[in-house]
Amino acid sequence: MTVEERRQYPRIAYGAWIEEMSQEGSLRFYLSKDLSLGGMLLASEEPPDVGSKLRLRLIVENEQRTMTLQGEVVRHAGGTEKERLFAVRFIEMDEERIGFLQDLLEGAAAS
């Protein structure tokens, strides 16, 4: 069984800057590579450790809409020295966050 066959949610290519707001109040930025209702693949020179909990803020370009999502780093996924990839699974999702992601995914798929 391949990774694609095991995925619960289809992923789409999604390139956008994602903010992480740490508990200490610092702000980090990651570049997203793909997105699904269940999580996303992000890139960073220094990815967080597997198991780290993240507070991510997605900003929709050319709109005023933003959404904060809770995530957990589930694996490191290779990449280059300057762009190391890591997978985040969304946690603590509610109807508002799911609806936001569905709209975002539909808009990205249409463009």
N, C-alpha and C positions, 0 to 999 in steps of 0.2 A: 504494500500500500504506500503510495507516494504522499508527500506532505500535502499536495493539493487535494488528494482524496480524503485526507483526514480533517481538512478545514471545515468548520461548521458554517463560516460565513465567507462569501466570495470577496476577494480583495480587488481594489482598483488602484491604479497608479495615482498617487496624490503627492505632489511636490509643494510643500508650504512650510513656512517657519512655524514651529510650535514652541511656546514658552513653557518652562517649568518653574513653578514658584515653590522654592524650598521652604521647609518649616522655619529655617533661620531667617527667611526674608530675602534671600538672594534670588537672582533671576538667571536662568540658563536658557539657551536656545538650541533646538535640535531641528534638523531638516527631515521632514517626513518623506518617505519613499512610497509607501502604500497605506491604504486605510480600509477597514472593514467595520462592521457593527461590533465585532469582538475585540478589535485592537488595531495596532499600527506598527509599521516598521520605521524606525528612526535612525538617523546617522549623527555621529558626534566624534570628535577627536578623542574624547574621554567619556565613554558610555558609563552609566551607573552600573553598579553591581547587580547581578541576577538576584532577584528577591526584593530589590529596592522598590518602595512605594513612591509614586510620582503624582504630583498634582499638575496636570497639563492644561494649558489654555489654548484652544483652537480659535483662530480668528479668521472669519470669512472675508477674503479680499473684496474690496469695493462695496462692503456692507458694514453696518454697525454691529452685526451680530457676533457674539463671542460665546464660548461655552467652556466651562471648566470640567474636566473629566479626571477621575481617579484611575490610575493604572499601576500595574506591577510589571517589572522587567522579568520576562520569563526565559529569555535566552539571548546570548550574544550570537550574531549571525554572520561573522566574517567581515568582509569589506577590505579597505586599504588602511594604511597607517594614518592617513589624514581623515578618513571617513569610515569609522568603524560602525557597523550596523548592530542594532539591538531591537528585539521584539518586545512590545508592551501589550499586555492583555488588559482591557478595560474592566474595572470592578465597580461595584456600588452604582450600577446603572438604574435610572428611573425612566419613566415614560417621556419626560421632557428631553433628557439627554439622548435617548434612542431616537426620538423624532428629529432632533437636531442633526444627528448623524445620518439618518435616512435622507433628509433634505440635502445634506452636503454630498452624500454619495450619488444621489440622483443628478444633482447639478454637475458634479465632476464627470459622471458617465455620459452626460449629454454634450459636454464640450469636447 
